[in-house]
């Protein structure tokens, strides 16, 4: 019997920093997974490589306990050494085919910020060095991406229609400033998967915050 693809089924993707101020990284990621988060990406530019690898060991252990995925951002060397199941890159990082040459096993995702980039991501889902998912955003201005212009909900609608027309549909996530106050707008625009940051990282109860977002996804 074919096992379900956890990436294809993933709907709620969380990006978090190392939580140095709170000092609760392991408890936090455990609570987020408990609430139903499917993928957690550690994204913290302030980390040295050794620090990041230590935290990724923790993330790997907790994710395995919950049967969920985890991701490394930008650095192929860290992804390779840590054995990350998911690797995410931006438009100015390694080309997708280069990343695939370096990393045979992980699912590879790409950020997109325009219709042309969405189209290119769909084209990159076919053939050697193929892409596994992409993200669309940021929908609203967000402090996690300073200087990055918001793309608005129009790009969500464009991506939804483009994926429907594609010969090889690709999982994709809306990202950027999404929280409990606007998630219904994002879903109405055509998204069915979302990436969040502060909606969970700043929540008093990460488990409850994740469950509430999943309820919105279910309702849509």
C-alpha positions as CSV (number, residue, x, y, z in Angstrom):
1,X,0.0,0.0,0.0
2,X,1.4,3.4,-1.0
3,X,2.2,5.6,2.0
4,X,0.7,9.1,2.0
5,X,3.1,11.9,1.0
6,X,3.4,14.2,4.2
7,X,4.4,17.2,2.1
8,X,1.4,16.8,-0.3
9,X,-0.8,16.6,2.8
10,X,0.8,19.5,4.7
11,X,-1.4,22.6,5.2
12,X,0.1,24.5,8.1
13,X,3.8,25.5,7.9
14,X,5.5,27.4,10.7
15,X,8.7,29.4,10.6
16,X,10.3,30.2,14.0
17,X,13.5,31.7,15.3
18,X,15.7,30.0,18.0
19,X,13.5,31.5,20.7
20,X,16.5,32.7,22.7
21,X,14.5,35.3,24.5
22,X,12.0,32.7,25.7
23,X,14.5,29.9,26.2
24,X,11.8,27.3,25.3
25,X,12.6,26.1,21.8
26,X,11.9,22.4,22.5
27,X,8.7,23.0,24.4
28,X,7.5,25.5,21.8
29,X,8.0,23.2,18.7
30,X,6.5,20.4,20.7
31,X,3.4,22.5,21.4
32,X,3.1,23.7,17.8
33,X,3.3,20.1,16.5
34,X,0.7,19.1,19.1
35,X,-1.6,21.8,17.7
36,X,-1.4,20.3,14.2
37,X,1.5,22.2,12.5
38,X,2.7,20.0,9.6
39,X,6.2,21.6,9.0
40,X,8.4,23.7,11.2
41,X,11.3,25.6,9.6
42,X,14.0,27.0,11.8
43,X,14.8,30.4,10.4
44,X,17.2,32.5,12.4
45,X,20.0,34.4,10.6
46,X,21.8,35.1,13.9
47,X,22.7,31.5,14.5
48,X,26.2,30.1,14.1
49,X,26.3,26.8,12.2
50,X,27.1,24.8,15.4
51,X,24.2,26.4,17.2
52,X,21.8,25.8,14.3
53,X,22.8,22.1,14.1
54,X,22.1,21.6,17.8
55,X,18.7,23.1,17.5
56,X,18.0,21.1,14.4
57,X,18.8,17.9,16.4
58,X,16.1,19.0,18.9
59,X,13.6,19.8,16.1
60,X,14.3,16.5,14.4
61,X,13.7,14.6,17.6
62,X,10.4,16.4,18.3
63,X,9.2,16.2,14.7
64,X,9.9,12.4,14.6
65,X,7.9,12.0,17.8
66,X,4.9,13.6,16.2
67,X,5.5,12.1,12.7
68,X,5.9,15.6,11.1
69,X,8.3,17.4,8.9
70,X,11.0,20.1,9.6
71,X,12.9,22.4,7.3
72,X,16.2,24.2,6.9
73,X,16.3,27.7,5.3
74,X,18.9,28.9,2.7
75,X,22.0,26.8,3.8
76,X,22.5,23.6,1.8
77,X,25.5,22.7,4.0
78,X,23.3,22.8,7.1
79,X,20.5,20.9,5.4
80,X,23.0,18.1,4.2
81,X,24.7,17.7,7.6
82,X,21.5,17.7,9.6
83,X,19.6,15.4,7.3
84,X,16.7,17.8,6.9
85,X,13.7,16.4,5.1
86,X,12.8,19.8,3.7
87,X,15.1,22.6,2.3
88,X,13.8,26.0,1.4
89,X,15.4,28.6,-0.8
90,X,14.8,32.1,-1.9
91,X,15.0,33.7,-5.3
92,X,18.6,34.9,-4.6
93,X,19.8,31.6,-3.1
94,X,21.1,28.5,-4.9
95,X,19.3,27.7,-8.1
96,X,16.9,24.8,-7.7
97,X,18.9,22.4,-9.9
98,X,22.1,23.2,-8.0
99,X,20.4,22.6,-4.7
100,X,19.1,19.3,-6.0
101,X,22.6,18.2,-7.1
102,X,23.8,18.9,-3.6
103,X,20.8,17.4,-1.8
104,X,19.3,14.3,-3.3
105,X,16.8,13.4,-0.6
106,X,15.1,16.5,0.8
107,X,12.0,18.1,-0.6
108,X,13.0,21.5,-2.0
109,X,10.8,24.6,-1.8
110,X,11.1,28.0,-3.3
111,X,9.8,31.5,-2.5
112,X,8.0,33.4,-5.2
113,X,7.0,37.0,-5.3
114,X,5.5,37.6,-8.8
115,X,3.5,35.9,-11.5
116,X,6.7,35.2,-13.5
117,X,8.3,33.5,-10.5
118,X,5.2,31.4,-9.9
119,X,5.2,30.3,-13.5
120,X,9.0,29.5,-13.3
121,X,8.3,27.4,-10.1
122,X,5.7,25.4,-11.9
123,X,8.1,24.8,-14.8
124,X,10.8,23.7,-12.3
125,X,8.5,21.0,-11.0
126,X,9.1,18.9,-14.1
127,X,12.3,17.0,-15.0
128,X,15.7,16.8,-13.4
129,X,16.3,18.9,-10.3
130,X,12.6,19.3,-9.9
131,X,11.0,21.5,-7.2
132,X,8.7,20.0,-4.6
133,X,6.7,23.1,-3.5
134,X,6.6,26.8,-3.6
135,X,5.5,29.8,-1.4
136,X,3.7,32.9,-2.6
137,X,4.2,36.2,-0.7
138,X,4.6,38.1,1.4
139,X,0.9,39.0,1.2
140,X,1.3,41.7,3.7
141,X,4.4,43.6,4.9
142,X,6.1,41.7,7.7
143,X,9.0,42.3,10.0
144,X,10.5,38.9,9.2
145,X,11.1,40.1,5.7
146,X,12.2,43.8,6.0
147,X,12.3,45.6,2.7
148,X,10.3,43.0,0.9
149,X,7.3,44.6,-0.7
150,X,3.9,43.0,-0.1
151,X,2.5,41.2,-3.1
152,X,-1.2,41.2,-2.1
153,X,-3.9,38.7,-2.4
154,X,-3.9,39.0,-6.2
155,X,-0.9,36.8,-6.4
156,X,-2.6,34.1,-4.4
157,X,-5.4,34.0,-6.9
158,X,-3.0,33.9,-9.8
159,X,-1.1,31.0,-8.2
160,X,-4.3,29.1,-7.6
161,X,-5.3,29.4,-11.2
162,X,-1.8,28.7,-12.5
163,X,-1.6,25.4,-10.5
164,X,-5.0,24.3,-11.8
165,X,-3.7,24.8,-15.4
166,X,-0.3,23.2,-14.7
167,X,0.5,19.8,-16.2
168,X,2.1,18.8,-12.9
169,X,0.3,20.5,-10.0
170,X,2.6,21.5,-7.2
171,X,1.8,22.0,-3.5
172,X,2.1,25.7,-2.6
173,X,1.7,27.9,0.4
174,X,0.6,31.5,1.0
175,X,2.9,33.4,3.3
176,X,3.5,36.8,4.8
177,X,1.6,38.4,7.7
178,X,-1.1,35.7,7.8
179,X,-2.8,35.5,11.2
180,X,-6.2,34.7,12.7
181,X,-7.6,38.0,11.6
182,X,-7.0,37.6,7.9
183,X,-6.6,33.9,7.2
184,X,-10.2,33.7,5.8
185,X,-9.3,36.4,3.2
186,X,-6.2,34.3,2.1
187,X,-8.3,31.2,1.8
188,X,-11.0,33.0,-0.1
189,X,-8.4,34.2,-2.6
190,X,-7.6,30.6,-3.5
191,X,-5.0,29.3,-1.0
192,X,-5.4,26.0,0.8
193,X,-2.1,25.9,2.6
194,X,-0.4,28.7,4.7
195,X,2.9,29.6,6.3
196,X,2.7,31.6,9.5
197,X,5.2,33.1,11.9
198,X,3.8,35.5,14.6
199,X,0.3,33.9,14.6
200,X,1.9,31.0,16.5
201,X,5.3,32.3,17.8
202,X,3.7,35.2,19.6
203,X,0.7,33.2,20.8
204,X,0.2,32.7,24.5
205,X,-0.8,29.1,23.7
206,X,0.9,27.8,20.5
207,X,-1.1,24.6,20.5
208,X,-4.5,26.5,20.6
209,X,-3.3,29.0,18.0
210,X,-2.3,26.2,15.6
211,X,-5.6,24.4,16.2
212,X,-7.6,27.6,15.4
213,X,-5.7,28.1,12.1
214,X,-6.4,24.5,11.1
215,X,-10.1,25.0,11.9
216,X,-10.1,28.0,9.5
217,X,-8.4,25.8,6.9
218,X,-11.0,23.0,7.5
219,X,-13.9,25.5,7.2
220,X,-12.6,26.7,3.8
